[in-house]
């Protein structure tokens, strides 16, 4: 038996016995209306860190048993009320009364820590809190959320990942960073979101077509990054986070300090900075040469929260330099075919931290100003302005000493403005009326000596939406919304005959949504949604022409493409059974997308810079459906078992074939241990995970450059424990992935043609929080 196998066996068999199921407590209480103290029947009470919760009975009474000692975020929601989140130290049996506000007046008097994102009530939203995010310390945002059922990662090597929701990614998944649409050349498969994972306290994934509220690019869903709330009371505090990584022989660190003013009530400020460095990643048996990474980020926030509303100003800067797998760039067609067939990269070098061509450098600035003004006790106006500047260079291996000159040099700046009226119409009907607009200018910086892959262009966009909620009773809330939006694009380029042209494109789109949230009984809840969505084609899909260095592929656009139009529906059932020992969740989704645009393989091409696969942007009518299922069962004492399964099916209805690049079926199982160890430690948890990814056999026959990778199985492990330290806390953890150092290739990795995926990886992380300024 290998040392790793012995370690896992010892941990699983003896750790629960050694620590015992001590320090388990009961949390109970009432959920009442803040105005008249009347019970709020069937309110939801969640502990996200434990993935547990309950539903209050008809008298507003709730009870959650077997909670290990620790500090937990407790989220309380009720139809028609403002959600409340509170951090509570559970070190004994507690009884708490939560008071929820139907009309969001006088928020400064309530102990409201944060509100949930404004997702549609009928859609499924899953949130990774800071405790869960720590398990992915040092890795990309896409890797952190890929464990959520229905979420996958599209990657280009070990350091570039984009989130995929229900088979959709890229321009179909919107990323909201600090409440601002992230605009950073996201059209590229190998263009990961340029945001600092250290700067966010939680990540929420909304699964489903959300175009009514968020506009274009939300056909698949929305990824929302949220920071720690600014302190609103006098005091100061902060945290330090550090991580060391075995694969890549690097790590990262983050520091944050925040302060609440003693002189000006409600005034708070924060500064934050982070750094991450990785060398070459390693697959089982060899080094993935030139896959290092170097990135850093800083941010600052100042805000004022008063009874009349709030005002916030935010700024962040994030820069990243990363290498592109050297073996993905090949000199001739024969070598390209051999590279695909040989099983190992043709180029291998000793491990190093140097980042050479091919490589990318990115710098991203984001500035935000927001003002919310409460015009009545129930109504509020929110004005948000955002500015982003994204500077991207991509370098290729070039002759004549020109590898230091970028082959792609793009600068994008974006202005966004949103005005939202949050209102109540009577005692029940409430919602939002919003107007939004943006302006973009994306241009090529001269001097590359290469014909631009993407032409210069400007884009203007404007939309208006209405989203209304109506709680029919204590068990059922309905929602409906409409949006209309217009997009104008002007392109400036030289055509094939070197004639300067300025074609224009105009798109007008609309969307609707209807949904609901129904508490069938205290232990069974159903969410349902039917929504339309839209997405105008991006300039890259219309006009790309040439080698895309980051993806090591030639991409060709089609200027005749029109807007995608989607109609998607979902039903979600969440239940608690066997005296709440078993929690289950099942999501069924289905939808059609007309004019679905995707990159379709079209053979190989030999250029003066080498031989590369060719991909064409084409459109078809697609049908995509699937299911997400999960169950957690509390076995004995501190031991629980969890199972998650994700299935997606895509069909090209025009060509009558399976849709290209749909995720393979995935099944994850885990054993979880949660205990309160002796000696002043608390909140210990251990998890052993087993993940099966099936072979993707549902794909167009003869289309891809090679057959789909074999099915694979990965083992993972994580453990963490905390200890109080003054007014703060010290937490340390270990996370391991691919424990058996399995050689595998993932169907959604664009570099699977050339190399195996990353091998054994270990991460040791630490978080130290200090001070008394509460931001969470």
N, C-alpha and C positions, 0 to 999 in steps of 0.2 A: 504494500500500500504506500502511495506517495506521501510525502510530508504534508502536502495540502489536504489530501483526503483524511489523514489522521487528525489534522487540526479541525476540520469541519465536523468529523465524527465526535471528537471530544467536546467541541463547543455545543453541538446539538444535544448530546446525551447528558452532559454533566452541568452545563451552565445553569439551566433552570433549577436543578436540584441544589446547586451550591448557593444560589441567590434566594430561592424560595419565593413564594407568592406573597411577599410581605408588603405592607404599605398600600393595600388596595382600599379605595374609599368610595363612597356614594355621593353623587351630586344630585340634589333634588330641589324642587321649588315650584314657583308659579310664574306664568307669563301673563301680564295684565296690561290693560290700556292705561297709558299715562294720564289721561284726562279724568276718568271716572273710576279707575282701579277695577274695572270689570274684567272677568277672565277672557283671554284670547284663546279660543278653542282651536286645537289642532295646529298650534305653532310648531315650527321645526327648530330643534336644538341640535347643533352639530359641534363635534370636537374634531376638526380636520386632521390634527396631528395623529390621532388614533384611528382615523377613518371610521368613527362611530358617531351615533346620534340617536335621537328618538323624536317622537311627536307627542306633544302635550295632549291630554284628554279633553273632554268637553268642558271641564272646569279649569282648564289652563294648567293642570298639574303635570309635572314631568319627573322622571327619575332615571338616572344612569348609574349603573353599578360597576364595580371592579375597575376603578380608575386608579392607575399607579400614581404615586406621589410625583408632583411636578407642576410646572406652570403651563397652563394651556390657554389657547385662544378659543373662546366659546362664541359661536355665531348663532344668533336667534333671529328667525324670520317668520313673518306672518303675512298672509295675503292682505294687501292694502296698507301695510305699515312700512315705516322706514326700518330696514334691517339694523340690528345692533350687534357689535362685536366687542367683547370684553376679555381681557387677560386676567385669569384668576389662578392663584396659588392653591392647589388642591393638596393639602397635607393632613386632612381629617375629613370626616363626613361634613358636608356643607349643605345648607339650604339657602337658596338665593331667589330673590324676586326680580325678574326682568320686566322693566316698564318700557313698552314700545309706543312710539309716537305715530299716530295716524296722520296728523298734520304736522309737517316738519318745522314747527315754530319753536323759537327759543332753544335752538340746539346747544347753545353755550351752557345751558343748565343741565343738560343730560350727560351721562357718562358714555357718550358715543365715541368709540375709538376709530371706527372706519365703516364705510358703507360698502356693500358688495357692488360690483360693476353693474351698469345698467343694461344687462343682457335681457333678451326677450324671455318672458316668463315661461314660455313653452319649450325653450331650448335647454339643452344640457350644458351646464358650465361646471368644469372641474378646476379646482384651485390647488396649486402647490404652495403651501406655506413655507416660511423660511426653514423650518425643521426638515421638510422633505427636500428642499433645494440644496441643503448642506450635503446631502448624500451625493449630489452631482457636482460638488465643488471642483473647480478647475476645468470643467468641460463646457461645451457650448450650450446655449439655451435650447437648441433643438434636441440635444441629448437628454437634457433634464426632463423635458415634457414627453419624450418618446415612450415613457412607461405608462402613460395614460391610455386606457382602452380607446381605440379609434384614432390614435395619433402615431404616426411613423416619422422617420427622418429620411429625407433625400440627401445624399452626401456625395461629395467629390473628394474622396480621400479621408484621412483620419481627423482633419481639423476644420472641415467645411461642412456644415449641415443646415438644412432648411426644414422647417416643420411641415408635415403633410397631415391633413385632417380628412378622414374618410376618402382617401384616394386623391385629394386635391391639394396642390401646393403652389408655391411661387406667387404669381399675381392673383391667385384665387384665395389666398390666406392673408388676411390683413393683420399687421402687427401694430398695436397701439403702444407707443412709448411715452410715458408721462401724459397720456391722454391725447397725444399727437400722432397722426398717421406717419409711420416710419417710411421715409422716402430715401432710398439709398441704392439705386440701380438694382432693385430686387428682381428684375426680369431675368438675371443670369442664374442658371442652375447652381453655379459655384459661388454666387454672391450671398454669403451668409448675412443675416441682419447685423448691422453695425451698431450694436448696443452692448453695454457693459452688464453682464449678468450679476456682478457684485453690487450694482447700484439699485437693484430691485429687491423688495422684501417678499414678494409673492408673484406668481404667474398664473393667470386664469385663462383657460382655454374654453371658448364658446364654440360648440360644435353645431353647425347648421348654417343655412343661408341667412345672413344678417345684413342684407343690403339696405333694408328700410332705414335702419339707424345709422349705419356706417358707410353706406354708399358702395361704389364699385370696389372690387377686389375682395369682397367678403362672401363669395359664393360658397366656399368651403367652411369658413368660420373665421374666428378672430382670436388672436393671441394678445392678451393684455398684460403688460408689465406694470406693477404698482410699487412705488417706493414705500419706505417707512413714513408714516404720517409725521408731520412736524410737531414738536411739543407745543402745547398751548398753555402750559403752566410753567412757573419759574423753576429753573433747575438746569442741569447740564448732564450730558452723558454721551455714550457712544459705544462703538464696538470695534474689535479687531478680528479679522478672519484671515487665516493662512491655510495653505494646502500644499502638500508635496506629492508629486506624481512619479510613479515608477516608470511607466511607459512614456518615453519622451524625456525622462530624467530632468524634470523641471518642476515648476509650481507657480503659485501666485499668492498675492496678499492684498488685503483691502483694509483701509482704515476709514472710520467715519466718526465725526464729532458733531453733536447738535446741542443747541441751547435754547431755553425758553426764557424770555425776558421777565425780570422782576418788576420793571418799571412800566412797561406797556403790556397790558393784559392781552393775551392771545397772540403775541408776537413770538415767532420762532425762526430759527435759522439752522442750516446744516451745510457742512462741507464733507466731501468724500473723494477718495482717490484709490486707484487700484493698479496692479501690475501683474502680468502673467508672462512667463517665458517657458518655452518647450523646445527641446531638440527634436531630432528625427524620431518619428514613431517607429515601432518595430512590430512586424508580423512574426508568427512562429517560424523561426529559421533564418530570417534575414531582416535587414534594415530597409525601411521605406525612405529612400534617400531624398533629401530636400523637402521634408515635410515639417520643418520647424515652424515656430510661431513666436511672435513678439508683439505684445499689445499692452496698452495702458489707457487709463481713463480718469477724468476728474469731473466733478459736478458740484454745484452750489445752489442752494435754495433759500429763499427768505419768504415768509408768509405771515399774514395777519388774519386771525379768525375771531370774528365778533358776532354779536347777535344779528347784525344787519347782513351778514354774509362773510365772504372771505376774499382776500387778494393774495396772489402768489406770483413770484417771479423765479424762473428756473433756467439754469444753463448747464450744458454738459459738453465735454469734448472727449472723443474716443478715437484712438488710432490703432491700426493693426497692420502688421507685416507678416505674411505667411508664404511659405514655399509651396509650389505645385510639384507633385510627384514627377521626378525627372524621367522616369521610365514611361510616362504617358506621352512624351514627345519623341517621335520616331522619324528616321530619315527617309525611308522608302516603303513602298507598298509591301514588298516581300517581308521586310523586317516587321511591319505592322501586323501582318497575318501571323508571322511566327511568334510575335509577342503575345497575341491573343491565345495562341495554342500552347505555348511552352509551359505555362503554369507558374513561372516566376518572373519578376521584373528583369528586363534585359540589362538595366543599369543598376548596379549595387555598389555602394561605397561604405566605408566605416562610419559609425555613428558620429554625428557632429551637430553643432548649433548654428553653423553658417547657413544663411538663406541666400541661395543663388537663383539666377534665372533658370526656369520660369518661376515667377513669383508675383505677388500682388502687394500693393500698399494702399491703404485707405485711411482717410481722415474725415471724421464726421462731427459737425457742430450742430447742436440743437438748442434753441432758445425758446422759452415759452412764457407768456404772461396771461394770467387768468383773473377775472374779476367776477364774483358772484354777488348779486344784490337781491335781498329779500324785499320784494315790493309789497307783499302782504304777509300775513301769518302763514299762508299756504302756498304762495306763488313766489317764484324766484327767476331772475334773469341771469344767465351765465354767458359771458363773453370770453372767448379763448382765441389767442393769436399765437401762431408758431412759425418759426423760421428755421430752416435746415440748409446746411451747405455740406455737400458730399463730394470729396475729391478722391478719385480712384485712378490708379496707374497699374497697368498689367505689363510685365516684362517677359520677353521671350528670349530664347537662346539665339543670338543673331551673329552674323559674321562681321568681320572687320572691326572687332572691339566695340560693337554697338549694343551689347547686351544691357548696358547701363541706360540706354535710351528707351523709354516706354513704347511699346507697340500700340497700346490703348491708353489714352489720357483723357478722362472724362471729368467734367465738373458740372454738378447739378445743384441748383439752389431752388428752394421751394418756400412759398409763403402760403399759409393756411389761416383761415378765419372761420370761426363758428359762433353763432348766436343761438342760444337755446332758452326757451321759455318753459320752465317746469311749473305745472299748474294743476289746480283742483277745480273741477266743475261740479259743484254740489258736494255732497258728503261722500260719494263713492268714486265717481268717474275722475280719473287723474291721468296725466301723461306729459308728453313733451311735444312742443312744436319747434322745429329747428331749421336754420338756414346755414348753409356751409358753402365755402368757395376756396379754391386754391389756384395758384399760378406757379408754373414750373418753367425753368429754362435749363436745358441740358445741351451742353456744347462740348466739342472736341478741342482740346488745347493743341495748337499747332506745334509741329516739330517732331512728330513721331516717324515721319518718313514712310508711313503705311496708310493705305486707303482705309478710312474709318469703318469699323464694323457697324457702328450705330451712327446715323446722321445727326447733325444738329437739329434741334426742334424745340418748340415752345408748346405748352399745353395749358389751357384754361378750363376750369371745371366749376360748375355751380349746381347746387341742389337744394331742395326744400322737402321736409318730411314731417309727418304727424304720426305719433305713436300713442295710443290710448289704452289704459287699463281699466277694467271694470270688475271689482270683486262682487260676484253674484251673491255669495254668502260666505260663511267662515271656511267653507271647504273648496270653493271653486272661484278662480279668478280667470277672466278672459282678457285677451289682448288683441288689438288689430292696428295695423299701420299702413301708410302709403308713402311713397317717395317718387319724385320726378327729378331727373338730373340730366344736364347737358354737358358735353365735352367737345372742345375744339382743339385740333392739333394742326400746327403748321410745321412742315419739314423743309429744311434747306440742305440740298446736296447736289453733287454732280452725277449725272446719269452715266450709262455705259459709253456714251459718245462724248463725255466730258462737257456736256451742256448743263449749266447751272439751272436747277428747277426748284420750285417752292410749292409742292403739292399740299393741299389742305384736306382735312377730314373733319366731319361733324357727326356726332352721335347724340341721339336723344333716347333716354331709357327711362323705364319706370319699374317699380317693384311694389309688392304688397306682402303682408304677412298676417296670418291669423293663428292664434295659439291659445293654450290654456294650461292651467296648473290645477289639478283636481286631487284633493285628499279623499280618496275613496273611503278609507277608514284610517284610524290612527297608525296602522302599520303598513299601509299601502298607499303610495302616491303615484299619480300618472301625469306626465307632461306630454303635450302634443303640439305639433306645429306644422303649418303648411305655408311655405313662403316662396315667392319668386325672387330672382336675383339677376344681376346683369354684370357684364364686364366688357368695356370697349377694348379692342385689340391694342396692345402696347406697340410703340414704334419699333421695338426690336422684332416683333412678330410681323410687322409690315415691311420693314426695310433692312433687316440684317443681311449682310453680304460679306462673308469672309471668315477668317480664322478667329475663333474665340479662344484666346490663349489659356484662360483659366480652366476651361472645360476640355481643352485639347481636342477641339472638334470644329469643323466648318459648319456654320449655321446660315441658312438662307430663308429670307422672309417672303411674304406674299402680300402685296399692297391691296389686293382685292378682298381681304378678310373683313368681316363685319362683326358686330358685337355678339358675344355669347349671351344666351338667354337661358335661364335655368328655372325649373320648378321642382322644389324639393320638399319632402315631408318626413317627419320623424315622430316616433312614439317612444316614450321612455317610462319604464316601470321601476320604481324603487320600493323595496319591501323589507320588512323586518319580521322574522319568524322565530319560532321555538323560544319564546320568552326573550326575544331580542338577542339571542346568541348567534343567529344567522342573519346576515345582511346581504341582500341581492340587488342587482341592478341589471336591467336589460334594455338596450336601445336598438330599435329597428329604424333604418333610414333607407330612403329610396328617392331617386330623382332623375330627371332628364335634363340634358344640357344641349341645346341647339347651337350649332356652330362652335363646338368644343375645339379649341386650338391646342395643338401639342406638337412637340418635336418628333418627327418620324424618321428613323434611320433610312438613309438613301445611298448606301455603299461607301466607297473610299475615294479619296482624291489625293494625288501627288502634287505638291506645290514646291516653290523654291525654298520653303522653310521646313519641308518634310512631308510625310504622308499622314493623313488624318481621316477619321471617319466623318461622313457628311450627314447632317440632319436638316430636314426641311420642315418649316412651319406649315402645317396643313390643318384643315378644319373638317369636322365630321359632326354627326349627331350622336351623342353618347347617352347611355343609360348606366347609372352607377347605383348600386345598392349594397347593403351589408348589415352587420350587427356587431354590437359591442356587448359583452356579457362579463359580469364580475360577481364574485361571491366571497364573503369573509365569514368564517365560522370560528367562534371562540371555543376551543377544545377543553382544556383543563387548566385552571388557574391562569398563569401568564401566557399560555401557549395558544396561538391562533393559526389557522390555515387560510390562505387566500388564493383564489384562482381568477385569472383574467383571460378572456379570449376575444380576438378581433378577426373579423372576416370582411373583405371587400370584394365585390364583383363589378367589373366594368365591361361594357359591350359597345363596340362600334356598330351602330345600327345601319350605317350606309354601306360599309364593306362587309357586314355580317361576319365579324370576327371579334375576338376578345380585344379589349382596349390595351394599348401599350403602356407599360410602366405602372401597373396597379400593384399595390403591396401584396406580398405573400401572407397567408394565414399565420397568425401568431398566437401561441398559447403560453402563458406564464403562470407558474405555481410558486408559492412561497410559504415557508414556515416562519412565524413571527413570535418573538418572545419579548414581553414587556414587563419589567420588574423594577423594584425599588431596592437597590443593594444597600448593605449596611455601611457604616463608617462615614456618614455625611454625604454620600453620593446619592443621586436620584435620577429618575427618568432613563434607566438603562434599557436599551432595546437592541435586539439582534434579529437579523433576517437572513435567511438562506433562500435564494431564488433559483428557479430552473426555467429556462426559456427555450421553447421549441419554435423554430421558424421553418415552415414547410417550403418545399420547392414550389416555385411559381410555374405551374404547368398551363395556366390559362393566359396565353399570350399569342400574338399573331404568328402563324407558322412561317418560318423562313425569312422573317423580317429583321431580326436582331443579328448582330455580328457574330454572336456565339450563343450556345444554348444557355438556359437559365442555370444559376448555381444550384448545387445540391442543397437539400435541407440540412439544417445544422441545429446543434443544441449547445447552449451556454449555461454555465453555472455562475452565480454571483453570491456575494456575501457583503453584509454591512453590519456595523455595530457602533453604538455611541452611548455615552454616559455623561452626565452633568454633575457639577458641584457648585453650590452657592459660594460666592466670593464677595464679601461685603454686601453692597447693595446691588451687585450684579451677579453674573453667572459665568462659569467656565465650562465649556463643553468640548469634548474631544471625540473623534470618530475615525473609523476605518471603513473604506469601501473597496471592494474588489470586484472586477468584472472579467469575464472569460477566464475563470479560475483554472481550467484545465489546459489553457493555452491552445485552444482548438483552432485549427486552420480552417477558415471559412470565407465565403464571399457573399455579400448581400445583394439581392436583386436591385435594390434602389441606390446602389453606389455606382456612380458613373465611371469610377476607376476599377470596377471589378473585372474589366477586360484584361487588366495588366497585373494585378496584384491581389493577394489576400488582404483581409481586413486586419485591424490592429489586434495584437495578441493579448496576453495576460497584462492586466493593468491594476495597480494598487494605488490608492489615494489615502493619505493620512491628513486629516483636517482638524482645525481647532478654531473655536469662536470664543472670544472673551468680551462680554458686555459689561459696562461699568456706568456709574453715575446714576442720577435719579430723574433725568428727563425722560418721560415716557412718551415714545413716539408710536408705539404699536397699540 
